[in-house]
Amino acid sequence: MATEAYYSYATPAGHITIGATNNVLTHCAFGQVVFPGEHTPSALMNKASTEMQEYLAGKRTSFDIPLDPSGTEFQCTVWAELCRIPYGQTRSYAEVACLIGHPRSARAVGIACNRNPLPLFIPCHRVIASDGSLGGYAYGLRTKEFLLNLEHEHC
């Protein structure tokens, strides 16, 4: 039986809440939010928090935490592609659509980014509009800009 838990951690980007089931992360959100399960940290969530802190300090460029995002087949395909965008680089929604074999699905890629249950760990902030503007971000454009600037400063 799956044991669900969540916990909020203070970071330089504000509080970030992590949710996990057994040995995988299932949720992450900016702010203090409630996810399914007990409000108690686990060893996995503490490790994820440490990795987030290292990332936000510019000392980590990727994560080693096992992830289990829940979504449609299309969303999971998009999220897998986002994980291939190198630290400090961006791709447009249209580029991601082409890379996953759905060249006319830029808008659907944007929706998948918006529904990403594991921001930071699945770097949807690295996806921008074709004209170079930020596009959107579920946690606000200031947060997206902060993350992109952080990565550019530490490349």
N, C-alpha and C positions, 0 to 999 in steps of 0.2 A: 504494500500500500504506500502511496506517495505521501511524503511528509512535506507540507508547504509551510514556508516561513518568509518573513520579510523584515527588513531593518533599514533605518535611515542613517546616513553618515554625513557628517559635516565635511565639506570640501571647499577649495578656493572658488568653485563655481556655485556655491550654495549647497544646500542639502540635496543629496541624491539617495533615492530609496531603491534597494535591490530586493528582488524576490527570487526565491529558489525552491526547487522541488528535489529532494534527495541530493544528488551530486551534480546538478546542472542549474545554471541561471535561467530563469524564465521571464523575468521582468526587470526593468530598470526605468526610473523616471526622475526627472529633475523636480525637486521639492520633497516635502514630507507627505507621502501618499500612503494609502492602505491597499495592500495586495492580499490575495487569499492566504490564509494560514495564520500562524502565531506571529506576534511581533517580538521576535527574538533572533539575535544573530547566530549564524552557524560558522563553522570553520571556513566553508566555501565562500560565504558572503564576506567574511573578514579578509580572506585572500583577495577577493574581487575588489574590496575597498582599498586595500593596499595597492593593487595594480592601478586603480583609478587615481589614487593620490600620486603615484609615480608618473602616470600619464599627464596629469594636470600640472606637475612640476617640470614637465619636459624631459623626464628621465626614462620614459617608456614609449615605444612607438607601436606596440601591438600587445594583445592580451592573450593569456594562456588559460583562461577559464573556460570550461566546457559550457556550451550554450544550447538551449533547446527552445527556440522561439516558436510560438504557435501561430500559424497562419495558413493561408491557402497555398496551393502548389506554386502559383505565380508569385505570391509574396515571398515565399521561401527562396525561389529562384533569384528574385531581385536582391534579397538580403545576402545571399551567398555571393553575388556579384559585388555588392558593396564592400564585403570583406576583402575583396581583391584590389580595392583602390588603395594604393600605397599611402602611407603617412605623409602628410604635407601636400598631397596632390588632390585634384578634384576631377570629376567627370560631370557632364551635363546629363539631365534626365534623358535626353535623346540618345546620347552615347550609351548610357546604361541599357536603354531599350534595344539598341542595335546589338550590343554585346550579348544579350540574352536571347537574341533571335526574334525579337518582336519590334521591328523598327518603327512601327506606327503606334507604339504604346508608351510614349513619353509621359503622358498624363497618368496612365495607370502606374508607371514607375513612381511618379510623385505621390500617388495615393499609398502605394506600398511603403514608401519612405515615411509618410505620415503615420502609418500604422505599425511602424517598427517597435516591437516591445522591448528592445534592448539597445537604446541609443548609447553612444560611446562604444560599446562592445561591437555593435554592428554600425559602422560609421556613416549613417545617413547624412550627417552634416557635411560630408565631402561631395554631395551632389548639388549642383547649381544649375541655373538656367543657361540655355544656349548662348544668350547674349552676355554672359559673364556676371550677371546679377545673382544675388543670393538665392532667389526663388523663395521657397517657404521653409518653415521648420516648425515642428509640432510644439517646441518649447520656446519659440520666439526667435526672431532674427538676431537679437542681441546675443543670445546664447550661441547661435550658429556662428556668428561673426567672431565671438570670443574663441570658440574651438578652432576655427580656421586660422585665426591669427596666432594662436598658441602653437599650432603645428608648423606654420610658416616660420615662426621665430626659432624653432628648434630643429629645423631641417639641416 
